[in-house]
Amino acid sequence: MDRPRRIVGTSLKMYFNPQQTVEYIQGVAELSEHARSSGIDLFVVPDFLSIRESQKILQGTSVMLGAQDTFWEDSGAYTGEVSPLHLQQAGVRIVEMGHAERRRIFGETDEQVAKKATAAARNGLVPLVCVGERTHGPIASAAVGIAIEECRPQVMTVLAAIPDDAEVILAYEPVWAIGAKEPADADHVVNVTKEIRRMAASRKGTTRILYGGSAGPGTFSKLSDGVDGLFLGRFAHDIGNLKQVISELAQS
Ligand SMILES: O=C(CO)COP(=O)(O)O
């Protein structure tokens, strides 16, 4: 089966203030041509406060703008929430949901993630659904099975909810590998993501699978059997690293 286009992106989480975010987004905009000519899709996910300014900087480039979360209703009395319709109207193309930090700190459930993914797809946005096991099993061989069984409901609840032809991005981010010194072991990631790909094999819509968790330069080449790209955190704060990862995706 043909593999989809490779894709890399980064979420800024809550690391940068608005001024730092603008400067960073300008740096990403300058990578647009490098990504486009390399045949790599590129996205960046600033905080909500910076969405409009980021859109202005990125318009006319090939860089896709993302948001870090969304609500599942389009409008109404939902204090503090952000509408997927309004995100789409603001120029957002990709919406992240179910990140480990939101599951852990804010109690986000598979059912809520599925509702958010449905709302994103309904508004023409691509859901970027983060999945991953919380702890690493003590023995490498058993850890793969444990990870797959923990990821399965996270993936299947979303795939059962969204239209079969909707585009979706699944980011496999083992919770224990987020904020770590190094990414998860490559064999582990490839084995788990191959199984995640099987979970989505019958879908009509494009399904891309990313790896996230302390990823950076040097990570992708060992994972290319399993994933279509990377979802970067801290190691993309240096724009040079993001540029390097784009090159590696094009070469591997
Ligand atoms: O959570 C992540 C991306 O969503 C990964 O973050 P780090 O690369 O900083 O571990």
The ligand as a Gaussian input file, in Angstrom:
#p B3LYP/6-31G(d) Opt

LIG

0 1
 O        4.652000      16.114000      23.735000
 C        5.369000      16.226000      22.776000
 C        4.838000      16.689000      21.478000
 O        3.470000      16.795000      21.561000
 C        6.805000      15.938000      22.843000
 O        7.428000      16.829000      23.700000
 P        9.002000      16.682000      23.935000
 O        9.615000      16.414000      22.579000
 O        9.402000      17.976000      24.512000
 O        9.209000      15.489000      24.833000

